[in-house]
Amino acid sequence: MKTISLNDHDAIPALGLGTWKSAEGDVYKAVKAAIEIGYRHIDCAAIYGNEAEIGHALQDVMAAGIVTREELWITSKLWNNAHQKEQVRPALEKTLRDLRLDYLDLYLMHWPVALAAGVAFPASSDDFLSLHEAPLPETWEGLEACVDLGLTKNIGVSNFSIGKIEALLQTARIRPVMNQVELHPYLQQKNLVEYCHSQGIQVTGYSPLGSNDRPERLKKADDPVLADHPTILEIAEKYGISWAQVLLTWAINRDTIVIPKSVNPERLRQNFEAAAIDLDADDMARIGELDLHFRFINGATWVSEEKGYTLATLWDE
Ligand SMILES: NC(=O)c1ccc[n+]([C@@H]2O[C@H](COP(=O)([O-])OP(=O)(O)OC[C@H]3O[C@@H](n4cnc5c(N)ncnc54)[C@H](OP(=O)(O)O)[C@@H]3O)[C@@H](O)[C@H]2O)c1
């Protein structure tokens, strides 16, 4: 498995397992099967509601001697309702208890959006805290303190624009090593990936297969479908691989990290095997032309004009 260096002491496997929407009862089996197949990188988050079951699987594969803690790369994310500086450490400690781990490899600020304590998803503007009430640099200080305490080896951000990273770098004592954002041929974000790489920040692409199991409220009838694109299908046929493998190998070939979610053993294996495939430069260039700047996760959940959040301020575009 290709790895990508984050700094002089850590390297992250270029393909990991996504766990959003992996349901109770499924996620234990999926994580265990994935690690048996060879996955060493698991992408988690407190808000996915399944970290305790993932922790059970991690404990069992380690107890069975299939893998050691040092061989695993575990990422988790701080939810939006714990952005006050003093809330960050308890949130991470809860995640560590659930995952049955002493430390994370990477802890990310999930969204540049703050919610009131105890609110999982906003029902009205009252549920938000403005970025004046919960400034991102202060949340970041909370994450930095977790590195000092050895609770996580690395920290990073998710869903951050170039502008928000630039602002964070002004005050950060510890630089972010990662920005996790949506990436696939219909949302290539070339400028953002280039900017992050120029700053020594690596980029993980989420929803790389188009997140077909995303909640219905995030779907529209005319949303484009990656699996249907003739160029993707032609390339799949040329290499004798699946459309999903084309998307995953494209992501790795452009030096990004990719975290497809699956709970199906056959697809887990297929996705893992994509990391060993190379696409030639012509095919990379053909996929490079498919950008629609289309988001499957469009951020509408995080709009509250009253508290200063619009889609324009979220994505800075
Ligand atoms: N930072 C953030 O804000 C953020 C946002 C979204 C996602 N993420 C992370 O990124 C991960 C991946 O994104 P995602 O879950 O949105 O979507 P995704 O990985 O693009 O797509 C998942 C869907 O694809 C199916 N699938 C998986 N492998 C397949 C294959 N080889 N062929 C056909 N279908 C396949 C899955 O079904 P089966 O399970 O039945 O195989 C599931 O329905 C998440 O799980 C999460 O860890 C982070």
The ligand as an ORCA input file, in Angstrom:
! r2SCAN-3c Opt
* xyz 0 1
  N     -15.162     14.958      6.521
  C     -16.398     14.930      6.123
  O     -17.166     15.890      6.270
  C     -16.911     13.687      5.430
  C     -18.103     13.759      4.663
  C     -18.515     12.598      4.002
  C     -17.779     11.434      4.105
  N     -16.644     11.383      4.887
  C     -15.844     10.122      5.016
  O     -15.602      9.608      3.710
  C     -16.098      8.268      3.629
  C     -16.535      7.923      2.216
  O     -17.566      8.767      1.757
  P     -19.103      8.331      1.670
  O     -19.387      7.307      2.681
  O     -19.879      9.594      1.685
  O     -19.301      7.730      0.230
  P     -18.531      6.805     -0.834
  O     -17.413      6.088     -0.207
  O     -18.294      7.678     -2.021
  O     -19.701      5.807     -1.242
  C     -20.240      4.855     -0.386
  C     -21.294      4.065     -1.172
  O     -20.666      3.357     -2.244
  C     -20.960      1.959     -2.141
  N     -19.752      1.243     -2.611
  C     -18.597      1.056     -1.944
  N     -17.701      0.403     -2.713
  C     -18.316      0.153     -3.899
  C     -17.923     -0.498     -5.092
  N     -16.703     -1.017     -5.241
  N     -18.829     -0.577     -6.115
  C     -20.074     -0.042     -5.988
  N     -20.498      0.596     -4.873
  C     -19.632      0.689     -3.834
  C     -21.283      1.733     -0.689
  O     -22.149      0.623     -0.521
  P     -21.744     -0.682      0.390
  O     -21.357     -0.203      1.747
  O     -23.017     -1.473      0.381
  O     -20.620     -1.351     -0.345
  C     -22.008      3.030     -0.345
  O     -23.352      2.976     -0.792
  C     -17.230      8.265      4.670
  O     -17.683      6.986      4.984
  C     -16.574      9.021      5.797
  O     -15.666      8.176      6.486
  C     -16.197     12.509      5.535
*
